[in-house]
């Protein structure tokens, strides 16, 4: 990179997973910027500044999962376990990314109950998971299927009822975006129908709460 040239790094939140990607915007040298701005009429200076501000604000205000101010405890959640070594299970989650078995680990659910991107911590073990997968057996239930890297860990977990702390609630909108192209599958159609029904209720409730003119 030439001497004097700087780059502006903007961090964009991906709503589905709470992960981040980096957008690098090349800027001219500081002296070049000063010279350009000085030569601009004042109205153009304001327009240029406004455009930059809109870009930054637009990136920062993209749709994100709801971050809870304090973890919300959900008691007695039924959990099971699965591994990529099971018959029919691959190494990738529903988004095509590799299943995570470290730090924040992968988990599957019915996305109309726990939407894509929901991040939670198991109260007893302090393990953190994020919903990035779904499964046929989970549809219509509140069960969360926890990913385990080995068959032994999966068997050791078995079926447990645990308390979980919701750290970040996922996005129903992003869940629908991922599921919509896959509606040929029955389990996906069921999740989409349930999500759209909830969305319809939300719209109806918002309309009924508006004051009449």
N, C-alpha and C positions, 0 to 999 in steps of 0.2 A: 504494500500500500504506500503510495507516495507520501513524502514527509509533509505534514501539515494537513493531510486529508483525514477527516474523521468520519465515523459511521454512527448513525443513530439506531440503537437496538430497541425494538418494541416487542414486548412479551404478550402474546395473544393466548388467552385461555381457550382451550377446546371444551365446549360445554359438556360433551358426552362423558369425558373421563377425568376432567380436572387436571389434565396434563398441559404442558406448554410447548409452543413452538416459537421459534424466533424469526422475526422479520427484520432484515437489515436494510436500511435505507441509506444509500450513499449521499453524503453532503459535500458541497464544495468546500474548499479551504476557508478558514475563518476570514482571511483577508478578502477572498473573493466574495463571500457573502456580504461583508461590510460595504465593499465597493458597489455591489449590485444594488443593495438596499438604498445607499446614498443617492444613486443615480435615478431611482424610481420616484415618480410622483407620490405624494402622500397617500392618495387613494389606492394606488397599486400596492403600496406597502401594507396597508390595512387588509387588502384582498389577499395578499400572499400570506400574511400572518393568520388570517381567518381560515384559509385553506389548510395550513399546517395544523392548526388547532382542531379543525373538524376531523382530520385524518387520525390524530392521536386519540381524540375522544371517541370516535367511531370504533377504533380498535379496542379501546378499553371497556366499551359498554356493550359488547356482543352478548347474546343470550348465554347465561351461565347457570349451572345448577345452584339451588338455594343453599347458601352456607348458613348453617345454624349458629346463632350467637353462643349457645351453650349446647353440648351434646344432649340429644333427646333420648331417653331410655325407653326401649321397647322390650317389655319382659316376655319371657317364655316363648322365644321364637324357635320353631322346629328347624333344625339344620341336619343336613346329610353331607356326604362327601363324595367327590369323584376325582378321577385322575385321567390323564391323557392315555394311559395304558389300558383303559377299559375298552371293551369291544365297541367300535363305532365312534369313540371319542378321539378327536385329533389333538394336535398340539396348539391349535389356534382357537381364539375365542370368537364370539359372534361378529366381531369387527374385523376379523382377519389378522389380528395381532397375536403374538405368542402369549399363551397363558402365563400368568405371573405366579410364581411360588415363593417369592421373596419380598420383604418389605411390605408394600401394599399388594395383597394377593387377590387373585381372580375369584369371583363367585358368580353363580347363576341364580336366576329367579324368574318369576313371572313379572315381566316389566310393567304390567298394569298394577302390580302390588308394590314392587320395589323397582322404580325405573332405572334405566341405563345411567350409570355415573354415580349411583348412590354409594357413598363411602361410609363404612361403619367399623366399629371396634367391638370385639367380643369382650364383655365385662370381665370374665374370669381369666382368660388367657392373655388379654391385651393385644391380640393379633388384629391387624387391620386388613380389611377387604374392600374391594370395589366391584360393583355389579357391572360386568362386561360380557355376560354370557346368559343364555337361557336354555331350557330343556323341556321336552315334551311332558315329562312326569311332573313338572312344576306348575303347569298351567292350571289356573283356578285355585291355587293354594298360596299360603304365606310362607311356605318352606323355602329356605335358602340353601343352595347346594355349594359347598365350599371346595375350591380346587386344592388338591394335595399332590405334590410332585411325585409321590410313589404309592404303589398299591398298599404297602404296609401302613403308611400314614392314613390312607383312606380307610382301611379296615379298623385301625385303632380309633379313629374318630367315630365311626358307626353312625348312630342317630342320637343326637343330643338336643335337649331343649335348653336354650341359653338366653341370657339377657344381652341385648346389644345396644350400643350407644351410636345413634346416627350422627355422624360428623358433617355430612354434606348430603343433601337430598338431590337425587338425580333429576334429569329433565324428561318429562313425558313427551315434550315436543321432539327432542332428539330421538327418543325411543321410536316414535312414529316414523320419523324420517328413515331410520335404519330398517324398520320392519316393512314399510309400505311396498318395496319392490319384491318382497318375499311372500306375498299373500297366497301363493299357490299351496303353501303348507298350512295344514289345518290348525296347528298350534299357533302359528303366526296370526292367522285370521282371527283366532279367539282373543289374542292379546290386543290386536288392533281394534277390534270391536269394543273391548272393555275400555281401552284408552280413549277412543272417540266418544264413548258414552260418558265417561268422566269429564271429558272436555266440553261436551254438550251441557252437562249439569253446571259446570263452571260458568259458561256463557249465560245460561238461563238465570243462574243466581245473580250474576252481575247485572243483568237486565232488570230483574225484579227489585234490586236494591236502588235503582236509579229513581230520583224523584220525578213524579209526573209533571208535565208542563201545563 
